Every structure is written in structure tokens, then in C-alpha cells.
Amino acid sequence: MKKRMNKTAKQNAITYGIVILAYIIMQSMLMTGHISSSLSGLLVPFCYYVILAVSLNLTVGYLGELSLGHAGFMCVGAFASVFFTKCMEDVITVSLVRFMLALLVGALVAALFGVLIGIPVLRLRGDYLAIVTLAFGEIIKNLVNVLYVGKDSSGLHFSIKDAMSLGMEPGGTTIINGPQGITGIAKDSNFTIGIVLVLLTLFIVLRLISSRDGRAIKAIRDNRIAAESIGINITKYKLMAFSVSAALAGLGGALYAHNLSTLSATPKNFGYNMSIMILVYVVLGGIGSIRGSVIAPVVLNLVLDYFLRKFQMMGDNVVLQFLSDNRMLVYAILLIALMLFSWSPKAIEWRERVFHKKQPKEAE
């Protein structure tokens, strides 16, 4: 048991080390000007995509439940945190303190939604759970798109009709303006804060899965009936994992929102495709592999948002022109190839043979 704990601690330390080393390298390149503006603009997105992938892996990989509503929790955290920031601009003048509190608000509100959604939804399993969580994500997105919130001297005003229906005093401010979302957001996110939040996410998830509660969660995943027969409270531990996953998704959403000047609940930002993309990160990195969920979002976003986009700005070479015109097709092919390399039995056998050669035993 002690040997296993030491091995787990070593693996966790390697995961933390990868993140810290990546931060040191990128920060050094950033300070010395050896990094392009397009790549520097991807540093904060790398952070919140890693947070989202790691948090979803807690539900999919360790709880064993397929959730397709992760973008919904991200949306809740994003709007709750920015709403707090806009309301507190005149009260809390120190931007860093206000941003830290906004991150906390985003995580707590998302966790609350995780509990409220999880109580009825976690009674379902398999495809039924996936469909209901998908519906939740779409409902949240559409509710935000019809919500109007304003603020004046008498307090907050709400409407689901239009901004004119808020009935505010002259000089009142509209905070959430329906489909237009929230504008004029202070861009408080940066790479350093993003890395700190990634490390915090890893600490929470890794400590949870290696704790007694984490072993109970994995027991439920492996055999629900056996876990229940030895006295494990199924509802309690499923709700725990789901709400922690939702809270961390809200944290990622808050980091995402404060990296923008305008936040709106468009299908691109918080729709079905975003939930699927986060799930792709989890599957490609390895279901149940936290380290894989750290690496996969970075690799895929480098391929999609950096290297393939660079082909569009390069010369008239026929190959480069093809890659430029069919960027998403190339991305899909690369995704399939990476998936086969990661999970195909033949590929796994080849990797074991090449990278893990067994040394022959010496003759006694």
C-alpha cells in the first residue's frame, strides 16, 4: 500500500512538473520576445482548456458517467463571474482582488448548478444521462440569450423581453443585454494566473481521486452494485464528483470570460460543439489519465489554432494551399490518426515494443 502511494505521489509530481516547466519555458520566451503574438494569444486559452478537460475527466474517467453539458457549467461560471465583476467595479477598486473573488463566484455558482442538476440527473445512466446533460447545456445557453439585467440606484432589474422593459432610472446601466451579452469586460486573465488555476485544478482532482472518497467514486464506476452492497452511498459520491467537476468548469469559464472584452452565449462559445471538443480532449488524452488531459488540449490547439492557421499565411505552394483551404479536414484526419495511435491495439503493442523494451534477465 505504501509503495503504491509513493508511486502515485511520484506520478503526480511529474504532472505538476510538466506544467511548471512549460510555464517557465513559455514565460522566458515571452519575456525575451522569442514568441509570436499569435502564439502568445493562445497561452490563456491553453490554461482554461486544460482546466475544462481535467474537470470533465473527473466525471467521465473516474465517475464513469458521460456528460455532454460541460459547456453549460462553463457558461454559468463565465457569466456569474463577469456579472460580479461588473457589479463590483465601483466597490472593489483593486482589479486583482476583484478578479480573484470573481473566479470564486464563478466556481461556486457553477457548483450550485452542478448540485441542482445532479440531484435528479444522476439517477440516470449511460445515454440517458448524456442526453439530459446535453439538454441542460443548451437550456442554459438559451436562457442567457433572453436575459436582460440592468442596474441603477434602486438596485438590479431583470427582464426576459428586452432592455426597454427593465424600467431603470435615467443613467442606469445594462449589464446583461440579451444576445449581445456583456460588454466592456476588464481583461484580467493572464498566463501566470491561468497556470496557478491549472495547478489548483490538478491539486483538487489528484487529491480527490487518491483519497478515500476518490476510491469510493472509482468503486462506483467499476461496479455500482458491489459498491452499494458494501455500504457506499452512491448518490453522495456521484453528486460529489459531479459538483466538483462543475465547479472547476465554472472556474475555467471565469478565466475564459475575463480574457475577452465581450462575452455572449453563442453556440461557438458554449454550445454543443464546445462540450464535444472538451470530451475529445479527454478521450484523446486518455479516459482516466489526468496527465493526458493536460497535454491533449495544448497539442490539439497548437495544431488547429497555430500551425494550421500559419499555412494560410504562407506562399503559393500547392501543398500549403491545400492545407490552408482544408484546415478543418486536415485537423479531423490528424485527430483520427492520433486516436488510432493512442488506442489501437496494434499501436499500443508497437509502442510497448519500441519504448518499453524488456531487458533480458541475466543468467544466474
Secondary structure, DSSP 8 states (H G I E B T S, - for coil): -HHHHHHHHHHHHHHHHHHHHHHHHHHHHHHHT-S-HHHHTTHHHHHHHHHHHHHHHIIIIII------HHHHHHHHHHHHHHHHHHTTTT---HHHHHHHHHHHHHHHHHHHHHHHHHHHTT--THHHHHHHHHHHHHHHHHHHT-EEEEETTEEEEESS-GGGG---TT-EEEEEGGG-EES------HHHHHHHHHHHHHHHHHHHTSHHHHHHHHHHH-HHHHHHTT--HHHHHHHHHHHHHHHHHHHHHHHHTT-SEE---HHHHSHHHHHHHHHHHHHH-TT-HHHHHHHHHHHHHIIIIIHHHHTTS-S-HHHHHHHHTHHHHHHHHHHHHHHHHH-HHHHHHHHHHHS--------
